[in-house]
Amino acid sequence: MPDVYEIMLDAELSKAFDVWSSYLNARTGEDPQARARLRSTLERAREAGAEGDRVCARTLVAEMYDEARDAGLPWAPTSPDPRTADRQTRDYAKDELRQVLSVDLREDLDTIAIFLSVTGRLQAAPDLDAATRQDILYIQARAGMALDLAHPAAARRELERLEAIGRRWGVER
């Protein structure tokens, strides 16, 4: 089985490179010196990524966000919040994952994701205490990570934990 985590890391960098390339190729009329520094940093980040040094590449991308903010570039990309960043990374990775994961595995993961979305509504049930709501969020996050890593057994285990909470609180799917 392919290393799905590696695919996700590559997708995260590809997305960032595309976002910054698009911005730097646009004619915004902003400070040309700041944009030249950003372009240079982007090239270094691309080189690091191509050499397999993802840590360096991600560090350079983070520096680009900081530099653009510090330079006051109003049209520069802003760093997305974690949920948005994950959603965008999944979107970038989906085409490659289609090529490396079997149809059966993809269907299994999709089915689990559907069940998870239905079972995840459990947190909206009335009379749940705060600790149980936090448990639900935590288990949903674990299941989401398992799905991201194409690990259906782990995702199913978390889904079963959610279903057990639902039974305990008298909530059915």
C-alpha positions as CSV (number, residue, x, y, z in Angstrom):
1,M,0.0,0.0,0.0
2,P,1.3,3.5,-0.8
3,D,2.3,5.8,2.0
4,V,-0.8,8.0,2.1
5,Y,0.8,10.3,4.6
6,E,3.6,11.1,2.1
7,I,1.0,11.9,-0.5
8,M,-0.8,14.3,1.9
9,L,2.5,16.0,2.7
10,D,3.3,16.5,-0.9
11,A,-0.2,17.8,-1.6
12,E,0.1,20.3,1.2
13,L,3.3,21.7,-0.3
14,S,1.9,21.6,-3.9
15,K,-1.1,23.6,-2.8
16,A,1.1,26.2,-1.1
17,F,3.4,26.5,-4.1
18,D,0.4,26.9,-6.4
19,V,-1.2,29.6,-4.2
20,W,2.0,31.6,-4.0
21,S,2.9,31.2,-7.6
22,S,-0.5,32.5,-8.6
23,Y,-0.2,35.4,-6.4
24,L,3.4,36.2,-7.5
25,N,2.4,35.9,-11.2
26,A,-0.5,38.4,-10.7
27,R,0.1,42.1,-11.3
28,T,-0.9,43.6,-8.1
29,G,1.1,46.8,-8.1
30,E,2.5,45.9,-4.6
31,D,6.0,46.5,-3.4
32,P,8.3,44.9,-6.1
33,Q,11.2,44.3,-3.7
34,A,9.0,42.4,-1.2
35,R,7.5,40.4,-4.1
36,A,11.0,39.6,-5.4
37,R,12.0,38.3,-1.9
38,L,8.9,36.2,-1.8
39,R,9.6,34.8,-5.3
40,S,13.2,33.9,-4.2
41,T,11.9,32.2,-1.0
42,L,9.3,30.3,-3.1
43,E,12.0,29.0,-5.4
44,R,14.1,27.9,-2.4
45,A,11.0,26.2,-1.0
46,R,10.4,24.4,-4.3
47,E,14.0,23.2,-4.4
48,A,13.8,21.9,-0.9
49,G,10.6,20.1,-1.7
50,A,12.1,18.6,-4.8
51,E,15.0,17.4,-2.8
52,G,12.7,15.7,-0.3
53,D,13.3,18.2,2.5
54,R,9.7,18.9,3.3
55,V,10.5,20.4,6.7
56,C,12.6,23.1,5.1
57,A,10.0,23.6,2.4
58,R,7.2,24.1,4.9
59,T,9.4,26.4,7.0
60,L,10.1,28.6,4.0
61,V,6.4,28.7,3.1
62,A,5.5,29.8,6.7
63,E,8.2,32.5,6.4
64,M,6.5,33.7,3.2
65,Y,3.2,34.2,5.0
66,D,5.0,36.1,7.8
67,E,7.0,38.2,5.4
68,A,4.0,39.2,3.3
69,R,2.1,40.1,6.5
70,D,5.0,42.1,7.8
71,A,5.5,43.9,4.4
72,G,1.8,44.9,4.5
73,L,1.0,43.3,1.1
74,P,-2.8,43.5,1.0
75,W,-3.3,41.0,-1.8
76,A,-0.9,38.3,-0.5
77,P,-2.3,35.0,0.5
78,T,-3.0,34.5,4.2
79,S,-2.3,31.4,6.1
80,P,-5.4,29.3,6.2
81,D,-6.8,28.0,9.5
82,P,-6.1,24.4,10.2
83,R,-9.5,23.1,9.1
84,T,-9.3,25.0,5.8
85,A,-5.7,23.9,5.2
86,D,-6.7,20.2,5.7
87,R,-9.7,20.5,3.5
88,Q,-7.6,22.1,0.7
89,T,-4.8,19.5,1.1
90,R,-7.4,16.7,0.8
91,D,-8.7,18.3,-2.3
92,Y,-5.2,18.4,-3.8
93,A,-4.4,14.8,-2.8
94,K,-7.7,13.2,-4.0
95,D,-6.5,12.8,-7.7
96,E,-3.3,11.1,-6.7
97,L,-5.0,9.0,-4.1
98,R,-7.5,7.8,-6.9
99,Q,-4.4,6.5,-8.8
100,V,-2.8,4.6,-5.9
101,L,-5.7,3.3,-3.8
102,S,-7.9,0.5,-5.0
103,V,-11.5,1.1,-5.9
104,D,-12.6,-1.2,-3.1
105,L,-10.5,0.6,-0.5
106,R,-11.8,4.0,-1.7
107,E,-15.4,2.8,-1.5
108,D,-14.8,1.4,1.9
109,L,-13.3,4.8,3.1
110,D,-16.2,6.7,1.5
111,T,-18.8,4.5,3.2
112,I,-17.1,5.0,6.6
113,A,-17.0,8.8,6.0
114,I,-20.7,8.8,5.3
115,F,-21.4,6.8,8.5
116,L,-19.1,9.1,10.4
117,S,-20.9,12.2,9.2
118,V,-24.3,10.8,10.3
119,T,-23.0,9.5,13.6
120,G,-21.1,12.7,14.2
121,R,-24.4,14.5,14.5
122,L,-24.6,12.8,17.8
123,Q,-23.0,15.9,19.4
124,A,-26.1,17.9,18.6
125,A,-28.2,15.6,20.8
126,P,-29.9,17.4,23.7
127,D,-28.8,16.7,27.3
128,L,-25.2,15.7,26.4
129,D,-22.7,16.9,29.0
130,A,-19.7,18.9,28.0
131,A,-17.3,16.1,28.6
132,T,-19.2,13.8,26.3
133,R,-19.4,16.5,23.6
134,Q,-15.6,16.8,23.8
135,D,-15.2,13.0,23.6
136,I,-17.3,13.0,20.4
137,L,-15.2,15.8,18.8
138,Y,-12.0,13.9,19.8
139,I,-13.2,10.6,18.4
140,Q,-14.4,12.3,15.2
141,A,-10.9,13.9,14.8
142,R,-9.2,10.5,15.2
143,A,-11.6,8.9,12.7
144,G,-10.9,11.7,10.3
145,M,-7.2,11.2,10.6
146,A,-7.6,7.5,10.0
147,L,-9.6,8.2,6.9
148,D,-6.9,10.7,5.7
149,L,-4.3,8.0,6.1
150,A,-6.5,5.4,4.3
151,H,-6.8,3.2,7.4
152,P,-10.3,1.8,7.4
153,A,-9.8,-0.5,10.4
154,A,-8.8,2.4,12.6
155,A,-11.6,4.6,11.2
156,R,-14.2,1.8,11.9
157,R,-12.9,1.4,15.4
158,E,-13.5,5.1,16.1
159,L,-16.9,4.9,14.4
160,E,-17.8,2.1,16.8
161,R,-16.7,4.2,19.8
162,L,-19.1,7.0,18.5
163,E,-21.9,4.4,18.2
164,A,-21.3,3.2,21.7
165,I,-21.6,6.8,23.0
166,G,-24.8,7.1,21.0
167,R,-26.2,3.9,22.5
168,R,-25.2,5.0,26.0
169,W,-27.2,8.3,25.5
170,G,-30.1,6.6,23.7
171,V,-29.4,8.1,20.3
172,E,-29.5,5.9,17.2
173,R,-28.0,6.7,13.8
